């Protein structure tokens, strides 16, 4: 009943428990929790596999088991509540103030748009064009715009550098060893594999192959692959000049693209 939902608000606003846990609707946020944060279609799923290998046997991590090792906060709250240490939690909410530590992965917004567009087209008969997609609310809700998301991460990094590490998706492709080492040091994991081994085991190509073998939540519901190309710069093949002008017409988007060295 609706009145029960409102009753749950009272303890939160009285400060009787963690507001972040209330917002995420989980039992608690633990001091050792690490949240893996991103705007949708920015590489969060790929990063989950890499980070999971710092704390769990790599041979047990696959597309079917990843939601046990790094639960999705929207889909698997029971798993989060059941884990008592070394919790890794996937989220798209940029609620850094409630995260003891955050790993933020950012991707060139132009590639995000292309990936997001094709993702929304799978499993639907809707004939949505890319021009319409650019104007739709899909790119704005429920997590805010890409630029707002990126700005929050950058501002949090400037205030609390010890609480967040920001990884560019493109650097994970180009500087895999160095980036994985940086992530390992930030997470203070148990290291079962060297950086090269982590990347080889959980490369984008390997994840696609593993999906074909084990399936995952997405394939269960759409009967299509979750993984597309995983490349950088595919936007150059997909977006025309008019669409690029539309994207860059937003001043904050242009500013964030520049700050993260995409322009």
LUMROBA-788176 format. One record per residue (C-alpha): residue number from 0; y, x, z negated; residue in one letter. Coordinates in pm, 1 decimal, decimal comma, padded with zeros to 6 digits. Layout:
BEGIN
   selo      north       east         up   kepa
    NUM          Y          X          Z      A
...
This chain:
BEGIN
   selo      north       east         up   kepa
      0    00000,0    00000,0    00000,0      X
      1    00358,4    00110,5    00069,3      X
      2    00461,3    00106,8   -00296,5      X
      3    00192,8    00368,1   -00373,3      X
      4    00344,0    00602,6   -00117,3      X
      5    00681,3    00575,0   -00285,9      X
      6    00526,8    00638,9   -00626,9      X
      7    00413,1    00978,2   -00499,6      X
      8    00774,6    01073,2   -00443,5      X
      9    00874,1    01046,9   -00807,5      X
     10    00698,9    01358,8   -00948,3      X
     11    00823,4    01570,0   -00656,2      X
     12    01184,8    01482,0   -00710,5      X
     13    01147,2    01530,2   -01086,2      X
     14    01024,5    01881,9   -01021,9      X
     15    00681,2    01823,0   -01171,4      X
     16    00506,8    01997,1   -00885,5      X
     17    00577,8    02207,3   -00580,7      X
     18    00781,3    02021,2   -00322,2      X
     19    00622,8    02220,2   -00040,5      X
     20    00277,1    02106,0   -00144,4      X
     21    00407,6    01751,3   -00153,3      X
     22    00556,3    01777,2    00193,9      X
     23    00235,8    01923,8    00332,7      X
     24    00033,1    01674,1    00128,2      X
     25   -00197,6    01938,2   -00015,2      X
     26   -00288,4    01992,1   -00380,5      X
     27   -00085,4    02308,7   -00431,1      X
     28    00071,7    02609,9   -00267,3      X
     29   -00074,4    02926,6   -00419,4      X
     30    00124,8    03249,3   -00469,1      X
     31   -00109,0    03435,1   -00234,2      X
     32   -00092,5    03181,0    00050,6      X
     33   -00000,5    03305,0    00396,2      X
     34    00127,9    03047,4    00643,0      X
     35    00090,1    03117,5    01015,5      X
     36    00390,8    02947,6    01170,1      X
     37    00501,3    02879,7    01525,8      X
     38    00663,9    02634,7    01757,4      X
     39    00381,3    02456,6    01947,2      X
     40    00219,9    02646,5    02237,0      X
     41    00345,7    02982,9    02118,1      X
     42    00016,1    03153,2    02033,6      X
     43   -00056,5    03022,2    01684,9      X
     44   -00422,5    02952,6    01760,5      X
     45   -00477,4    03300,3    01903,3      X
     46   -00308,7    03459,4    01602,2      X
     47   -00529,9    03260,8    01363,8      X
     48   -00837,4    03442,6    01493,6      X
     49   -00677,5    03783,9    01450,9      X
     50   -00556,7    03716,7    01096,9      X
     51   -00886,0    03553,3    00997,5      X
     52   -01069,5    03876,2    01082,5      X
     53   -00870,9    04056,5    00810,7      X
     54   -01037,6    03847,2    00540,8      X
     55   -01363,6    03708,0    00680,2      X
     56   -01673,9    03838,4    00861,8      X
     57   -01565,9    03857,0    01228,0      X
     58   -01908,3    03755,4    01354,8      X
     59   -01868,4    03417,5    01184,3      X
     60   -01530,7    03338,4    01340,8      X
     61   -01536,1    03123,6    01653,5      X
     62   -01361,9    02821,9    01804,3      X
     63   -01576,3    02587,3    01600,3      X
     64   -01535,2    02764,8    01265,7      X
     65   -01171,0    02875,3    01283,4      X
     66   -01044,1    02558,8    01117,2      X
     67   -01252,5    02649,2    00813,9      X
     68   -01118,5    03003,6    00786,4      X
     69   -00759,7    02917,1    00883,1      X
     70   -00723,6    02541,6    00834,0      X
     71   -00472,2    02339,3    01028,3      X
     72   -00248,1    02180,9    00763,4      X
     73   -00224,8    01856,6    00961,6      X
     74   -00592,8    01818,9    01029,9      X
     75   -00794,1    01984,9    00756,5      X
     76   -00629,4    01939,7    00418,2      X
     77   -00967,2    01921,4    00242,6      X
     78   -01053,1    02272,6    00356,7      X
     79   -00718,1    02401,9    00231,4      X
     80   -00767,5    02242,3   -00108,3      X
     81   -01119,4    02383,1   -00133,3      X
     82   -01016,8    02746,9   -00075,7      X
     83   -00916,2    02926,4   -00395,8      X
     84   -00798,0    03267,3   -00267,3      X
     85   -00685,5    03443,2    00051,7      X
     86   -00571,3    03113,6    00198,6      X
     87   -00445,2    03128,8    00554,5      X
     88   -00281,3    02807,6    00668,8      X
     89   -00169,0    02705,7    01016,3      X
     90    00152,1    02508,4    01048,7      X
     91    00423,3    02429,8    01301,6      X
     92    00679,6    02338,2    01036,1      X
     93    00940,4    02608,2    00977,4      X
     94    00947,1    02537,6    00604,0      X
     95    00972,4    02903,9    00508,5      X
     96    01132,1    02829,1    00173,7      X
     97    00800,0    02682,7    00056,4      X
     98    00578,6    02963,7    00189,4      X
     99    00498,1    03263,3   -00030,5      X
    100    00452,1    03462,2    00291,5      X
    101    00487,5    03364,0    00656,6      X
    102    00366,1    03510,3    00982,6      X
    103    00584,8    03376,8    01261,0      X
    104    00481,7    03410,7    01622,4      X
    105    00743,7    03346,3    01887,1      X
    106    00701,0    03319,0    02263,0      X
    107    00947,1    03310,7    02551,7      X
    108    01066,2    02949,6    02557,0      X
    109    01029,3    02930,3    02932,6      X
    110    00657,7    03008,1    02903,2      X
    111    00631,3    02767,4    02609,3      X
    112    00769,2    02489,0    02828,0      X
    113    00516,6    02556,1    03103,9      X
    114    00224,6    02577,1    02862,0      X
    115    00337,2    02266,6    02673,6      X
    116    00381,4    02073,8    02996,2      X
    117    00028,0    02139,6    03117,3      X
    118   -00110,1    02079,0    02768,8      X
    119    00041,8    01729,6    02756,1      X
    120   -00094,6    01648,8    03101,1      X
    121   -00455,7    01713,4    03005,8      X
    122   -00654,4    01407,9    02913,2      X
    123   -00391,3    01166,8    03045,3      X
    124   -00333,2    00985,2    03370,6      X
    125    00045,0    00983,2    03324,4      X
    126    00228,2    01128,2    03623,0      X
    127    00502,7    01311,5    03431,8      X
    128    00710,3    01556,3    03631,6      X
    129    00841,5    01882,5    03489,4      X
    130    01204,1    01768,7    03532,8      X
    131    01131,4    01463,7    03319,4      X
    132    00943,1    01673,6    03066,9      X
    133    01246,0    01897,1    03016,7      X
    134    01449,9    01590,9    02918,4      X
    135    01182,0    01433,4    02700,8      X
    136    01163,6    01427,4    02321,3      X
    137    00833,1    01617,2    02327,5      X
    138    01024,9    01946,4    02321,2      X
    139    01239,5    01832,9    02028,8      X
    140    01015,9    01646,6    01786,8      X
    141    00878,9    01653,9    01526,1      X
    142    00955,2    02021,4    01457,6      X
    143    01305,3    02045,2    01602,5      X
    144    01384,6    02238,8    01916,9      X
    145    01242,3    02581,5    01998,6      X
    146    01586,4    02733,9    01944,3      X
    147    01630,6    02570,6    01602,8      X
    148    01281,5    02684,1    01505,9      X
    149    01349,1    03042,1    01614,8      X
    150    01686,6    03046,8    01442,1      X
    151    01532,1    02941,2    01111,1      X
    152    01276,3    03222,3    01135,0      X
    153    01544,2    03477,1    01213,9      X
    154    01769,8    03363,7    00929,4      X
    155    01478,7    03369,7    00683,4      X
    156    01386,5    03721,9    00798,5      X
    157    01742,3    03836,6    00737,6      X
    158    01740,2    03693,3    00383,4      X
    159    01382,8    03768,7    00275,4      X
    160    01231,5    04040,7    00497,9      X
    161    00944,2    04092,6    00254,8      X
    162    00831,9    03730,1    00291,4      X
    163    00800,6    03705,2    00668,0      X
    164    00687,1    03907,2    00965,7      X
    165    00792,3    03797,6    01313,5      X
    166    00562,5    03875,2    01605,6      X
    167    00649,6    03826,7    01968,7      X
    168    00360,6    03684,1    02169,4      X
    169    00442,0    03930,3    02446,0      X
    170    00419,1    04227,2    02207,5      X
    171    00074,6    04111,9    02102,3      X
    172   -00018,8    04149,2    02469,0      X
    173    00162,6    04476,9    02535,2      X
    174    00144,1    04660,7    02200,1      X
    175   -00173,8    04513,6    02061,5      X
    176   -00279,9    04804,4    01839,3      X
    177    00060,2    04855,1    01676,2      X
    178    00120,1    04483,5    01621,2      X
    179   -00223,0    04422,7    01469,5      X
    180   -00171,9    04719,9    01236,7      X
    181    00164,1    04576,4    01128,8      X
    182    00002,8    04238,7    01066,5      X
    183   -00276,8    04397,2    00865,5      X
    184   -00032,2    04581,5    00641,7      X
    185    00167,6    04262,9    00587,1      X
    186   -00143,4    04060,9    00498,3      X
    187   -00306,6    04334,5    00289,0      X
    188   -00649,6    04223,2    00406,4      X
    189   -00988,3    04385,9    00360,5      X
    190   -01024,2    04545,6    00709,6      X
    191   -01366,0    04496,2    00859,2      X
    192   -01255,8    04614,0    01205,5      X
    193   -01013,0    04858,7    01359,2      X
    194   -00716,6    04716,6    01549,3      X
    195   -00873,6    04783,2    01889,5      X
    196   -01192,4    04606,0    01784,7      X
    197   -00998,8    04305,2    01657,4      X
    198   -00817,5    04269,3    01985,4      X
    199   -01127,8    04316,5    02199,0      X
    200   -01322,7    04063,9    01995,0      X
    201   -01046,7    03802,6    01991,1      X
    202   -00865,4    03861,6    02318,8      X
    203   -00751,0    03553,8    02508,4      X
    204   -01031,9    03603,7    02761,3      X
    205   -01291,6    03622,5    02485,7      X
    206   -01155,9    03309,1    02318,3      X
    207   -01194,0    03116,7    02643,9      X
    208   -01553,3    03235,0    02674,4      X
    209   -01620,9    03145,5    02312,9      X
    210   -01475,5    02798,0    02369,9      X
    211   -01722,4    02745,3    02654,6      X
    212   -02002,7    02836,5    02415,4      X
    213   -01900,7    02663,1    02093,7      X
    214   -01639,2    02407,0    02195,7      X
    215   -01361,3    02309,7    01955,4      X
    216   -01163,9    02014,7    01822,1      X
    217   -00959,0    01992,0    02141,3      X
    218   -01254,9    01991,6    02380,1      X
    219   -01423,0    01728,5    02164,6      X
    220   -01135,5    01489,3    02227,6      X
    221   -01023,2    01575,0    02579,1      X
    222   -01330,3    01734,8    02740,8      X
    223   -01094,4    01999,8    02877,7      X
    224   -01018,4    02358,3    02783,2      X
    225   -00755,9    02426,5    02517,2      X
    226   -00684,6    02767,3    02669,4      X
    227   -00498,0    02794,4    02996,6      X
    228   -00374,2    03135,9    03113,8      X
    229   -00230,1    03306,6    02807,7      X
    230   -00008,5    03517,4    03031,8      X
    231    00350,8    03622,5    02992,4      X
    232    00608,3    03540,1    03257,2      X
    233    00418,5    03254,9    03421,6      X
    234    00745,4    03058,8    03406,7      X
    235    00861,7    03262,4    03706,3      X
    236    00594,9    03088,5    03914,1      X
    237    00652,9    02742,8    03768,7      X
    238    01023,4    02683,4    03707,1      X
    239    01285,1    02646,9    03979,7      X
    240    01647,5    02759,0    03956,5      X
    241    01774,5    02414,3    03864,5      X
    242    01524,8    02385,7    03579,1      X
    243    01616,8    02730,6    03452,0      X
    244    01983,9    02633,8    03454,3      X
    245    01900,0    02323,1    03253,4      X
    246    01718,0    02534,2    02994,6      X
    247    01995,5    02791,9    02965,8      X
    248    02268,0    02529,6    02951,2      X
    249    02189,3    02488,7    02582,1      X
    250    02394,2    02756,0    02406,3      X
    251    02157,7    02799,0    02109,0      X
    252    01855,9    02834,4    02337,0      X
    253    02035,0    03101,8    02536,9      X
    254    02141,7    03278,5    02217,5      X
    255    01788,5    03282,2    02073,0      X
    256    01634,9    03398,8    02400,4      X
    257    01879,8    03687,3    02394,8      X
    258    01826,4    03771,4    02026,1      X
    259    01450,8    03795,0    02082,2      X
    260    01502,2    04007,4    02393,9      X
    261    01393,4    03749,5    02649,3      X
    262    01721,7    03772,6    02837,2      X
